[in-house]
């Protein structure tokens, strides 16, 4: 079993139960994110701290070049320590600061030890760059660097900065005098004219010392891009895809190619897209947690799970369990967030996920499952159903505005059955199934609901006379190659995936053509960077693809070529994780030319390989087409300020579609400012309009309760000279990403 140990600052897992007693010491060394106007880390000294002792005489000036600036310097999750002792080597990052070393050890008897200590990284003379966290194209901003002299001798410093991707407008004079045991700051004014990665090389030189720090910062395009997709199937031979690049009329143009040789790779592609999902609620956690375990179980059963892929899946699984434990409510259930009302629907989904994790050796806190299942049983009504919860709008199905008790009960019952609760709660669960059987007429026009109900009966009562009727009705609801509509959280892709699973279980030979047509339709609707429209769509597709996979990987080989770029990808059962990394979102950005481009795909071996070429294009107006579901008005207390000034921002969001749930609002802080966190958190809390928020110095993410209109405010502090744009407020429906709003940008100015 996996042993999970936690404290306020970290969580790690070790394995117990091995034949030979060993101590496993997960080791993490790193530093917390620095909170100050200086955005880099390290180099600070307490007032009155004496200079470093003189170093040994140098034979000649030594140049140190520092390029590695990372938060986590070293991480070893599986350090074996026979007898309780172990040694390890660490290459420290280039930041001159105090690193925090943290060790956690567990034994097979579940004994846990914990130790922290500091490691001081010292250098007597160095340069510390100060860059904004984010740059947007056309920003004119001040960047800085501090020269730190910890010797006992005054230094005359020659300072230089070379930039690639930025235009340097002003630079400090050379020959800067820095007193012993002190620091001095120099500044440059730069213009971010070109989208892409900018590299900056800062060098400080004296007669006896020299230090170089190389930093990179990405320059983002303005606004949101327009996405263009080229999709299709290559049966064999060569495919040429033509697309055009117009450097004069475009601010930026990116292109990616993804290849999917079979449905297993389609499932893995969907899983990859979920791992970095930006939202952090319980449902989003479930959306990467559950598919992870399903993939692991499927690959283990077909003997295709490699050690490296197992490590990746285990890492995300343990993180998910810890997040579930942190979000658990006092009554033993879960909501969408840690402090909102407990949701019967969400509690059932978490129970199902934790049960699957436990069956594969990943355990959370003792008693959690029993407590949650008891809560679900207590909330069951006398007729066997569960009450529909506020906020579940089933409005993707014509004529159906609210989630029906039949669907609510089917979703909870299915989760309980899969969690193994039938053994201890057989009668209440049978009552729920009987309730569903008598209410199928309420969902006859809802393909999603029909499919969910049929899947439940196929698992619990495979001889039910209702199954053929539901299958027949499902076929009647088919439109083209898909099943339209969706659920409260998913859309057409979710409904189609569920229907495919029903037909596959009922008669895979008879419905093989329909299933294959639906697979092609699903792959043709892959989203820009992987997965499908919503997290629920993606989870349904992954689970269906895994169930349809026959356990073998077809060998294939594909060659891609574009101008000066060429790449050959080969796939077999031995390199699944390597091929999924190499086949998804292959960047073509640095290989495109102005005008017509010809991407050539040659299938050397294999057939029926799906491809998707995605273009992301930022035009001069910086706007992308979305369904405008909101009105957003933003006001600044001033648009011209001085360094040190506070700028208050007020945002009002109005829904054009009545009360809406499941929305995320994002505010990005421009390069000349930082967000004043404490007052912002206080103001957000006072509104009582938000279930959750994520606040750092450079971004504000808000997850409001269901609303028709809301107003919030925050404060920015001007920290550097700046002339540029405040990126527009973004509002997005979490389960309908095409619906949202991006407000116009605002021009701001900061002077000294």
Number of C-alpha atoms within 10 A of each C-alpha: 14 18 21 21 19 13 8 5 6 10 14 22 23 22 19 18 14 10 7 8 15 20 28 25 27 20 19 20 21 20 19 11 11 12 11 10 15 17 16 19 22 18 19 11 13 6 6 7 8 12 16 15 10 11 9 6 7 9 7 9 12 13 14 16 16 19 15 15 17 14 16 15 19 16 14 12 15 15 19 16 16 12 9 13 10 12 7 7 6 9 8 18 19 18 24 21 18 18 22 17 17 19 17 23 25 23 21 19 10 17 11 17 13 13 10 11 11 13 13 11 15 14 17 17 21 27 25 25 25 20 21 22 18 16 25 24 21 19 22 25 24 25 19 20 23 18 25 23 25 24 20 17 13 14 20 16 20 16 22 15 17 13 16 13 19 22 15 17 12 11 15 15 11 12 13 18 14 19 17 16 20 15 18 14 16 16 18 16 19 20 21 22 17 20 20 18 13 17 16 18 18 22 25 26 23 16 12 14 19 20 21 21 23 20 18 15 17 18 21 17 23 24 22 19 20 16 16 14 18 14 19 17 18 19 13 15 13 14 18 14 13 11 16 14 18 15 13 10 11 14 20 24 20 17 21 18 21 23 26 22 25 18 23 26 23 26 25 25 25 25 24 19 19 25 17 9 13 8 14 16 19 22 19 19 24 25 23 25 26 23 26 25 20 18 21 18 17 18 18 13 11 12 12 18 20 16 9 11 16 15 11 11 19 20 14 16 22 22 16 22 23 18 16 21 15 11 19 22 19 10 10 19 26 28 21 23 21 20 14 15 13 20 18 24 23 20 26 23 23 27 27 24 23 24 21 20 23 16 12 14 13 20 21 20 10 8 9 16 22 13 14 22 21 13 18 22 15 9 14 18 13 10 11 20 25 24 15 18 15 11 15 17 18 21 15 19 21 11 10 15 13 17 20 20 18 25 26 20 24 26 20 23 29 23 23 21 18 18 23 15 19 16 10 9 15 12 12 19 24 15 18 23 23 14 18 24 17 10 14 17 11 16 18 15 18 25 28 30 28 26 26 20 27 30 24 22 21 17 12 16 14 14 10 13 10 17 21 13 11 20 18 11 17 24 14 12 18 15 9 11 16 23 27 21 22 23 25 19 19 24 23 21 29 30 26 30 27 26 28 28 23 25 22 19 15 18 10 16 11 11 14 14 11 18 23 13 13 21 23 15 17 21 22 17 17 20 18 19 17 21 26 25 22 22 25 23 26 29 27 22 31 28 19 24 22 22 17 17 16 11 16 13 18 13 13 16 16 21 16 19 17 18 13 9 12 13 12 15 17 18 22 14 16 12 13 20 16 15 18 22 14 17 21 23 20 16 13 18 14 10 14 21 16 10 10 11 17 16 19 17 23 17 22 16 15 18 18 14 17 20 22 25 21 21 23 17 23 22 22 14 12 18 17 16 14 15 12 15 19 22 16 20 15 18 13 17 12 13 13 15 19 17 16 15 16 19 20 16 15 14 16 14 21 17 18 13 9 13 13 18 19 18 19 19 20 18 19 18 22 26 27 30 27 25 23 19 17 11 14 19 16 11 15 18 14 11 12 10 18 18 18 20 16 13 16 13 19 19 16 19 17 20 22 19 20 18 17 15 17 16 15 18 18 22 21 24 21 25 22 26 22 28 21 23 23 23 20 22 19 20 24 21 18 21 20 17 14 15 16 23 24 23 19 18 16 14 14 18 20 22 17 11
